[in-house]
Amino acid sequence: MTPRRSLIFDATVRLVFDGALVVSLYLLFSGHNQPGGGFVGGLVAGAAIALRYLAGGLDEVDAVVRVPPWAFLSAGLATAAAAGLVPLLAGDGPLHQATVEADVALLGHVKLATATVFDAGVYLVVVGLVLMILEGLGEASQGGGEPGGGDAP
């Protein structure tokens, strides 16, 4: 028997999803000077993706995020590690912070710190972990077996 889906819930999730992703990016980029950062922004993005999972299952998540979860994890870990280790090449300590300031056409004066690059890596790791959890839950519910592909006797 197929479970009945709520039309109101589906419509609400579709309306909230894009706004939640924008808020997660705001938290990511404002986190260096205000509360927030990569972890909190990643959690908000993960919560938005989890809402899509609740509304439509794993197929809905796969339609929204076409990149495999381990790609998010790999890119995030590489970005965070690079942000931590690149200062060593310049003779500074690990995680030494440097800033770059520029005038961008639509945004105005922008200041980018290496802490933001590290936070972006953390953001990708958190989103990748949420996606892997949802993928594991989806496979377990669709296959009826144990997670990991093996069916119990």
Phi and psi restraints in degrees (value plus and minus 20) as a CYANA .aco file:
   2 THR   PHI    -102.3   -62.3
   2 THR   PSI     111.1   151.1
   3 PRO   PHI     -88.0   -48.0
   3 PRO   PSI     126.7   166.7
   4 ARG   PHI     -98.7   -58.7
   4 ARG   PSI     117.5   157.5
   5 ARG   PHI    -118.2   -78.2
   5 ARG   PSI     125.2   165.2
   6 SER   PHI    -109.0   -69.0
   6 SER   PSI     102.3   142.3
   7 LEU   PHI     -85.2   -45.2
   7 LEU   PSI     -58.9   -18.9
   8 ILE   PHI     -85.9   -45.9
   8 ILE   PSI     -64.5   -24.5
   9 PHE   PHI     -83.8   -43.8
   9 PHE   PSI     -63.9   -23.9
  10 ASP   PHI     -80.5   -40.5
  10 ASP   PSI     -64.6   -24.6
  11 ALA   PHI     -86.7   -46.7
  11 ALA   PSI     -59.9   -19.9
  12 THR   PHI     -85.7   -45.7
  12 THR   PSI     -61.9   -21.9
  13 VAL   PHI     -84.1   -44.1
  13 VAL   PSI     -61.4   -21.4
  14 ARG   PHI     -84.0   -44.0
  14 ARG   PSI     -54.7   -14.7
  15 LEU   PHI     -93.2   -53.2
  15 LEU   PSI     -58.5   -18.5
  16 VAL   PHI    -100.0   -60.0
  16 VAL   PSI     -47.7    -7.7
  17 PHE   PHI     -77.4   -37.4
  17 PHE   PSI     -72.4   -32.4
  18 ASP   PHI     -84.3   -44.3
  18 ASP   PSI     -61.3   -21.3
  19 GLY   PHI     -83.3   -43.3
  19 GLY   PSI     -58.5   -18.5
  20 ALA   PHI     -85.8   -45.8
  20 ALA   PSI     -57.2   -17.2
  21 LEU   PHI     -86.7   -46.7
  21 LEU   PSI     -58.1   -18.1
  22 VAL   PHI     -85.1   -45.1
  22 VAL   PSI     -62.4   -22.4
  23 VAL   PHI     -83.0   -43.0
  23 VAL   PSI     -58.4   -18.4
  24 SER   PHI     -84.9   -44.9
  24 SER   PSI     -59.4   -19.4
  25 LEU   PHI     -88.9   -48.9
  25 LEU   PSI     -56.3   -16.3
  26 TYR   PHI     -81.6   -41.6
  26 TYR   PSI     -64.7   -24.7
  27 LEU   PHI     -83.6   -43.6
  27 LEU   PSI     -56.9   -16.9
  28 LEU   PHI     -81.7   -41.7
  28 LEU   PSI     -69.5   -29.5
  29 PHE   PHI    -102.1   -62.1
  29 PHE   PSI     -40.9    -0.9
  30 SER   PHI    -113.2   -73.2
  30 SER   PSI     -22.3    17.7
  31 GLY   PHI     -88.6   -48.6
  31 GLY   PSI     -40.9    -0.9
  32 HIS   PHI     -93.2   -53.2
  32 HIS   PSI     -55.9   -15.9
  33 ASN   PHI    -124.7   -84.7
  33 ASN   PSI     -34.1     5.9
  34 GLN   PHI    -156.5  -116.5
  34 GLN   PSI     152.0   192.0
  35 PRO   PHI     -80.4   -40.4
  35 PRO   PSI     120.3   160.3
  36 GLY   PHI     115.8   155.8
  36 GLY   PSI    -175.6  -135.6
  37 GLY   PHI     107.0   147.0
  37 GLY   PSI    -186.0  -146.0
  38 GLY   PHI     -85.5   -45.5
  38 GLY   PSI     -60.2   -20.2
  39 PHE   PHI     -89.4   -49.4
  39 PHE   PSI     -68.2   -28.2
  40 VAL   PHI     -86.3   -46.3
  40 VAL   PSI     -62.8   -22.8
  41 GLY   PHI     -82.3   -42.3
  41 GLY   PSI     -61.0   -21.0
  42 GLY   PHI     -83.7   -43.7
  42 GLY   PSI     -57.7   -17.7
  43 LEU   PHI     -85.5   -45.5
  43 LEU   PSI     -59.7   -19.7
  44 VAL   PHI     -86.9   -46.9
  44 VAL   PSI     -62.6   -22.6
  45 ALA   PHI     -84.2   -44.2
  45 ALA   PSI     -60.8   -20.8
  46 GLY   PHI     -84.0   -44.0
  46 GLY   PSI     -57.7   -17.7
  47 ALA   PHI     -86.0   -46.0
  47 ALA   PSI     -58.0   -18.0
  48 ALA   PHI     -84.4   -44.4
  48 ALA   PSI     -61.7   -21.7
  49 ILE   PHI     -88.3   -48.3
  49 ILE   PSI     -56.7   -16.7
  50 ALA   PHI     -84.7   -44.7
  50 ALA   PSI     -55.0   -15.0
  51 LEU   PHI     -82.5   -42.5
  51 LEU   PSI     -61.0   -21.0
  52 ARG   PHI     -83.5   -43.5
  52 ARG   PSI     -55.7   -15.7
  53 TYR   PHI     -84.7   -44.7
  53 TYR   PSI     -63.4   -23.4
  54 LEU   PHI     -85.1   -45.1
  54 LEU   PSI     -54.4   -14.4
  55 ALA   PHI     -95.9   -55.9
  55 ALA   PSI     -60.0   -20.0
  56 GLY   PHI    -154.3  -114.3
  56 GLY   PSI     -17.4    22.6
  57 GLY   PHI      63.3   103.3
  57 GLY   PSI    -188.0  -148.0
  58 LEU   PHI     -85.8   -45.8
  58 LEU   PSI     -51.2   -11.2
  59 ASP   PHI     -83.0   -43.0
  59 ASP   PSI     -57.8   -17.8
  60 GLU   PHI     -86.6   -46.6
  60 GLU   PSI     -60.2   -20.2
  61 VAL   PHI     -87.3   -47.3
  61 VAL   PSI     -62.5   -22.5
  62 ASP   PHI     -84.2   -44.2
  62 ASP   PSI     -51.2   -11.2
  63 ALA   PHI     -91.9   -51.9
  63 ALA   PSI     -52.7   -12.7
  64 VAL   PHI    -102.9   -62.9
  64 VAL   PSI     -64.9   -24.9
  65 VAL   PHI    -132.0   -92.0
  65 VAL   PSI      86.4   126.4
  66 ARG   PHI    -111.4   -71.4
  66 ARG   PSI     -23.4    16.6
  67 VAL   PHI    -114.9   -74.9
  67 VAL   PSI     116.9   156.9
  68 PRO   PHI     -84.3   -44.3
  68 PRO   PSI     128.7   168.7
  69 PRO   PHI     -78.5   -38.5
  69 PRO   PSI     -56.6   -16.6
  70 TRP   PHI     -88.4   -48.4
  70 TRP   PSI     -41.3    -1.3
  71 ALA   PHI     -88.9   -48.9
  71 ALA   PSI     -59.8   -19.8
  72 PHE   PHI     -82.8   -42.8
  72 PHE   PSI     -65.1   -25.1
  73 LEU   PHI     -81.6   -41.6
  73 LEU   PSI     -66.2   -26.2
  74 SER   PHI     -84.3   -44.3
  74 SER   PSI     -66.9   -26.9
  75 ALA   PHI     -84.4   -44.4
  75 ALA   PSI     -60.8   -20.8
  76 GLY   PHI     -86.3   -46.3
  76 GLY   PSI     -63.2   -23.2
  77 LEU   PHI     -85.8   -45.8
  77 LEU   PSI     -61.3   -21.3
  78 ALA   PHI     -84.9   -44.9
  78 ALA   PSI     -61.0   -21.0
  79 THR   PHI     -85.7   -45.7
  79 THR   PSI     -66.3   -26.3
  80 ALA   PHI     -85.3   -45.3
  80 ALA   PSI     -61.2   -21.2
  81 ALA   PHI     -86.1   -46.1
  81 ALA   PSI     -60.5   -20.5
  82 ALA   PHI     -84.9   -44.9
  82 ALA   PSI     -61.5   -21.5
  83 ALA   PHI     -84.1   -44.1
  83 ALA   PSI     -49.1    -9.1
  84 GLY   PHI    -102.9   -62.9
  84 GLY   PSI     -51.7   -11.7
  85 LEU   PHI    -121.2   -81.2
  85 LEU   PSI     -42.1    -2.1
  86 VAL   PHI     -80.1   -40.1
  86 VAL   PSI     -57.5   -17.5
  87 PRO   PHI     -79.1   -39.1
  87 PRO   PSI     -44.0    -4.0
  88 LEU   PHI     -83.7   -43.7
  88 LEU   PSI     -52.5   -12.5
  89 LEU   PHI     -87.7   -47.7
  89 LEU   PSI     -47.4    -7.4
  90 ALA   PHI    -109.5   -69.5
  90 ALA   PSI     -17.3    22.7
  91 GLY   PHI      67.7   107.7
  91 GLY   PSI     -14.5    25.5
  92 ASP   PHI    -113.2   -73.2
  92 ASP   PSI     155.4   195.4
  93 GLY   PHI     -97.6   -57.6
  93 GLY   PSI     144.7   184.7
  94 PRO   PHI     -83.0   -43.0
  94 PRO   PSI     123.9   163.9
  95 LEU   PHI      42.1    82.1
  95 LEU   PSI       4.1    44.1
  96 HIS   PHI     -86.0   -46.0
  96 HIS   PSI     115.3   155.3
  97 GLN   PHI    -115.3   -75.3
  97 GLN   PSI     111.7   151.7
  98 ALA   PHI    -145.0  -105.0
  98 ALA   PSI     134.4   174.4
  99 THR   PHI    -146.7  -106.7
  99 THR   PSI     130.9   170.9
 100 VAL   PHI    -149.3  -109.3
 100 VAL   PSI     112.1   152.1
 101 GLU   PHI    -137.9   -97.9
 101 GLU   PSI     120.2   160.2
 102 ALA   PHI    -172.7  -132.7
 102 ALA   PSI     138.5   178.5
 103 ASP   PHI    -120.4   -80.4
 103 ASP   PSI      94.8   134.8
 104 VAL   PHI    -121.8   -81.8
 104 VAL   PSI     123.0   163.0
 105 ALA   PHI     -74.2   -34.2
 105 ALA   PSI     -75.1   -35.1
 106 LEU   PHI    -109.3   -69.3
 106 LEU   PSI     -43.6    -3.6
 107 LEU   PHI    -117.0   -77.0
 107 LEU   PSI     -38.6     1.4
 108 GLY   PHI      67.6   107.6
 108 GLY   PSI    -163.8  -123.8
 109 HIS   PHI     -99.5   -59.5
 109 HIS   PSI     101.8   141.8
 110 VAL   PHI    -140.7  -100.7
 110 VAL   PSI     114.9   154.9
 111 LYS   PHI    -136.9   -96.9
 111 LYS   PSI     101.3   141.3
 112 LEU   PHI    -135.5   -95.5
 112 LEU   PSI     104.8   144.8
 113 ALA   PHI    -128.0   -88.0
 113 ALA   PSI     135.6   175.6
 114 THR   PHI     -86.3   -46.3
 114 THR   PSI     -41.1    -1.1
 115 ALA   PHI     -83.7   -43.7
 115 ALA   PSI     -51.6   -11.6
 116 THR   PHI     -87.0   -47.0
 116 THR   PSI     -57.5   -17.5
 117 VAL   PHI     -85.8   -45.8
 117 VAL   PSI     -62.4   -22.4
 118 PHE   PHI     -81.6   -41.6
 118 PHE   PSI     -64.6   -24.6
 119 ASP   PHI     -81.8   -41.8
 119 ASP   PSI     -55.7   -15.7
 120 ALA   PHI     -83.7   -43.7
 120 ALA   PSI     -57.4   -17.4
 121 GLY   PHI     -85.3   -45.3
 121 GLY   PSI     -62.1   -22.1
 122 VAL   PHI     -83.6   -43.6
 122 VAL   PSI     -61.3   -21.3
 123 TYR   PHI     -75.6   -35.6
 123 TYR   PSI     -68.5   -28.5
 124 LEU   PHI     -85.7   -45.7
 124 LEU   PSI     -57.3   -17.3
 125 VAL   PHI     -84.0   -44.0
 125 VAL   PSI     -64.1   -24.1
 126 VAL   PHI     -85.6   -45.6
 126 VAL   PSI     -64.5   -24.5
 127 VAL   PHI     -83.0   -43.0
 127 VAL   PSI     -61.4   -21.4
 128 GLY   PHI     -83.1   -43.1
 128 GLY   PSI     -59.2   -19.2
 129 LEU   PHI     -86.1   -46.1
 129 LEU   PSI     -61.4   -21.4
 130 VAL   PHI     -82.6   -42.6
 130 VAL   PSI     -62.5   -22.5
 131 LEU   PHI     -83.7   -43.7
 131 LEU   PSI     -59.0   -19.0
 132 MET   PHI     -86.7   -46.7
 132 MET   PSI     -58.1   -18.1
 133 ILE   PHI     -84.0   -44.0
 133 ILE   PSI     -65.8   -25.8
 134 LEU   PHI     -85.1   -45.1
 134 LEU   PSI     -56.7   -16.7
 135 GLU   PHI     -84.7   -44.7
 135 GLU   PSI     -60.9   -20.9
 136 GLY   PHI     -84.9   -44.9
 136 GLY   PSI     -61.6   -21.6
 137 LEU   PHI     -85.3   -45.3
 137 LEU   PSI     -60.2   -20.2
 138 GLY   PHI     -86.8   -46.8
 138 GLY   PSI     -60.3   -20.3
 139 GLU   PHI     -87.3   -47.3
 139 GLU   PSI     -58.3   -18.3
 140 ALA   PHI     -86.8   -46.8
 140 ALA   PSI     -58.0   -18.0
 141 SER   PHI     -98.3   -58.3
 141 SER   PSI     -51.3   -11.3
 142 GLN   PHI     -98.7   -58.7
 142 GLN   PSI     -62.6   -22.6
 143 GLY   PHI    -100.2   -60.2
 143 GLY   PSI     -45.5    -5.5
 144 GLY   PHI      58.3    98.3
 144 GLY   PSI     -25.9    14.1
 145 GLY   PHI    -121.3   -81.3
 145 GLY   PSI    -184.7  -144.7
 146 GLU   PHI    -101.6   -61.6
 146 GLU   PSI     132.0   172.0
 147 PRO   PHI     -82.1   -42.1
 147 PRO   PSI     125.1   165.1
 148 GLY   PHI      82.9   122.9
 148 GLY   PSI     -21.7    18.3
 149 GLY   PHI      76.1   116.1
 149 GLY   PSI     -39.9     0.1
 150 GLY   PHI    -106.5   -66.5
 150 GLY   PSI     112.1   152.1
 151 ASP   PHI    -111.6   -71.6
 151 ASP   PSI     117.3   157.3
 152 ALA   PHI     -94.2   -54.2
 152 ALA   PSI     124.1   164.1
